[in-house]
Amino acid sequence: MLRACRDAGSPRLVYTSSLSTIGRPPVGEDRLSDECDVYQAGTLPRSAYYECKSAMEAEVLRAAAAGSPAVVVNPTVVFGPGDARPTTGALLLALARGAGLISLPGWLNVVDVRDVAAAHLAAAEAGALGERYILGGHNLRIAEFMRSAALAAGARTPWFELPRPVLRVLVRTGERLPGLSVLGNHLGAFESWQPLDSRKAVKHLGLHARPWSETLRDSLDWYRRHGALGPATPVV
């Protein structure tokens, strides 16, 4: 998504990229991944999503280096009310309907869509040209994310966490089956899922991540009001 804005008479372009373009810290650096870490093309050759997102962002940054007034923002995993055509929100709906029986290994960084929207506006007004900003909120283990979502919806929590070696086998098997390309594009990238550092956006864009419990509550309430979920019922 590209959005043009004017700040004191100077045109500014905000490009919405993805967390998939954030790489891992160099070996030996004990820190969370941040804007200095870049996904290296070819790292996940089976994932067209990662490769395309990387190439698109690289073109924007190349244009910025040549003088184009562009700013890049990298939202993490976004949830919140108003999700009329659920993408990541489909995960919440599935968990609320009791489908999260087994959790996956790894991490997610989750953020509220309202905080992401505010940070976009701030990037248009105050983002440094040619810079990237991770728009993140809370680092959660996937098991913690699934459990918290299920509890908020009154659904059953996962029974156990799938071991990494088993998930690797399932992914490689699924990649060879027709109609399961999503395994290669998203689930197949699970080794790259990681906690992220959003302090740059906090400092320079005023990013404020509201509590995850608030995002869960407001998201589920919105889905119920719009008929995507039935009334909350406690698990017995």
JOWOLIN-V502423 format. One record per helix or strand of 2 or more residues. SS is the DSSP state (H for helix, E for strand). FROM is the first residue (numbers start at 1). LEN is the number of residues. If there is no record, write none. Layout:
# JOWOLIN-V502423
ss:SS from:FROM len:LEN
ss:SS from:FROM len:LEN
This chain:
# JOWOLIN-V502423
ss:E from:2 len:6
ss:E from:10 len:7
ss:H from:19 len:3
ss:H from:48 len:18
ss:E from:70 len:6
ss:E from:77 len:3
ss:H from:89 len:8
ss:E from:102 len:2
ss:E from:107 len:6
ss:H from:113 len:14
ss:E from:132 len:4
ss:E from:138 len:4
ss:H from:142 len:12
ss:E from:160 len:2
ss:H from:164 len:12
ss:H from:182 len:4
ss:H from:187 len:6
ss:H from:199 len:7
ss:H from:212 len:14
